[in-house]
Amino acid sequence: MHDLGAGFGHLIKGQRWVARHGKWFGIGLLPGLITLVLYAGALVGLGYGADDLADWATPFADDWSSPWLGLLRTTLTVLVFAFGLFLAVITFTAVTLLVGQPFYESLSEEVDRAEGGEVPESGLPLWRELWISARDSARILVRVALYAVLLFALGFIPVAGQTVVPLLGFCVTGYFLAEELTAVALQRRGMVLRDRLVLLRGRRLLILGFGVPLGLAFLVPFVAVFLMPGAVAGATLLARDLVGEDTDDDVDEADDGQDQGAVTSPLPYGPNQN
């Protein structure tokens, strides 16, 4: 449970960081605004067409009596829109990060610099970083799509489909949101997708504590745009925690420990063993 609170704490610290650095907050808004316009149009179209899609997909029910016909198609319409919203929340981060790659890289580096440690750099040209980011995002989206299809099917289970399945959906959403966001900082540390996934699996509660509240907030389109800069900053702090690097809090604790004759030793570039 401590990791859940720590993950949420990184999210809050990231929002506070950009609030204190208005320049970076402004820079981080533009990619999200561009992506929001694109996604808003797509969701509006889906909202208008979901009922027609439900009618098209259930011709076998045309002769069903009331209320079963309406119940089936209303449920399917809701599930189709929920499925589209689920994918929008997941892909919003990936697309926004791709659009704003140079800006978010600089923001993440500035957070590392403010934390007083080294500022890792990938050393790769921008086009190469964009290619790696797009490739890894596509791989993540394939995984997300598989989960989405499974959860969509489970949504037809009475009671559980309307209670447990949405909760699982939020957990999946939050987990992969955290993966996409921490990728900005972890790629600069030379970690490929496979290694990042192993690292995240070792601290699931920490990841969910960061990603699930963010995923819930991202359900509100305008909120997603305004939280995105702080989410990148918070994900950088989260990445530092995952690899065992010092944060400001760690430095403060180390100073207190040294005053008492204690010695601290950070674990650079490796999973946190605590």
C-alpha positions, -999 to +999 in steps of 0.1 A: +000+000+000+030+023+006+038+021-031+003+031-041+007+063-020+042+069-034+030+066-070+002+091-063+028+113-046+050+114-077+019+125-097+012+154-073+049+164-072+050+165-110+020+189-111+036+211-084+069+211-103+053+226-135+032+250-114+065+264-101+080+265-136+054+283-158+076+283-189+076+245-190+039+243-183+031+265-213+055+245-236+038+212-225+003+224-233+006+228-271+010+191-281-020+182-259-042+208-274-034+196-310-042+160-300-073+170-281-089+186-312-082+155-333-096+131-306-127+153-298-137+151-334-133+113-335-153+108-303-181+130-314-183+110-346-184+078-326-211+091-303-233+098-333-226+065-350-225+041-321-262+033-321-262+027-359-232+004-354-252-015-327-281-019-351-259-031-379-241-056-356-274-072-343-296-080-372-306-112-355-324-093-328-347-073-352-377-095-343-371-095-305-399-081-284-396-051-260-377-046-238-350-071-249-343-055-282-338-021-267-318-035-238-294-054-260-287-025-284-285+001-257-259-021-239-240-026-270-240+011-279-227+020-244-200-007-247-189+005-282-186+041-269-168+029-237-144+009-259-137+040-280-132+061-249-109+035-234-087+035-266-088+073-267-075+076-232-047+051-239-036+064-273-040+101-263-008+099-243+011+080-270+001+104-297+006+135-276+041+123-266+049+116-302+037+151-313+055+168-285+086+146-283+112+174-284+093+195-258+087+166-234+123+154-237+135+189-227+110+190-198+121+156-185+157+166-187+150+198-168+133+178-140+164+156-138+186+186-136+164+202-109+167+170-088+205+176-086+216+144-103+230+136-137+210+143-168+211+112-190+210+117-227+203+091-253+228+106-278+204+096-307+193+120-334+157+133-331+144+112-360+158+081-344+141+090-311+108+096-329+111+063-346+118+044-314+090+062-296+065+054-324+076+018-327+073+012-289+040+030-287+026+007-315+038-024-295+021-011-264-011-003-283-012-039-295-011-051-259-037-026-249-060-036-278-058-073-267-068-063-232-095-040-246-111-068-266-110-091-236-126-066-213-151-057-240-162-094-241-163-097-203-185-066-202-215-087-213-212-108-181-242-097-158-232-076-127-195-083-130-194-067-165-208-035-150-187-035-118-155-055-118-147-051-155-147-013-155-123-014-125-100-037-143-102-014-173-091+016-152-061-005-139-051-015-174-054+021-185-034+035-157-007+009-160+000+016-197-004+053-192+025+051-167+045+030-191+041+056-219+050+085-197+080+070-179+094+059-213+104+095-219+129+094-190+138+057-192+147+058-229+172+085-221+187+060-197+192+035-224+163+012-215+145-006-243+108-015-241+114-051-228+135-038-199+111-011-191+082-036-188+102-058-165+111-028-144+074-017-141+062-052-134+085-053-103+067-022-088+031-027-099+015-009-070+038+021-075+028+022-112-009+019-105-007+046-078+006+069-104-014+058-135-049+050-123-057+085-108-042+100-140-062+078-162-094+088-144-085+124-147-077+119-184-114+109-190-121+146-189-106+159-222-096+194-211-082+181-178-059+157-198-044+186-217-037+207-186-023+177-166+000+165-194+030+187-186+029+177-149+023+141-158+056+141-178+074+158-149+059+133-124+067+104-146+104+115-146+103+115-108+087+080-109+114+068-133+140+080-109+124+061-081+122+030-103+159+030-111+169+040-075+181+075-082+179+103-056+150+127-055+148+160-036+132+141-007+160+115-008+186+143-007+169+159+023+168+126+041+204+120+033+214+154+047+195+146+079+212+112+081+247+127+076+240+151+104+235+120+126+266+103+112+247+081+087+258+074+052+234+069+023+242+052-010+218+056-040+214+028-065+220+044-099+205+028-130+190-003-115+157-014-100+149-002-066+156-031-043+136-017-014 
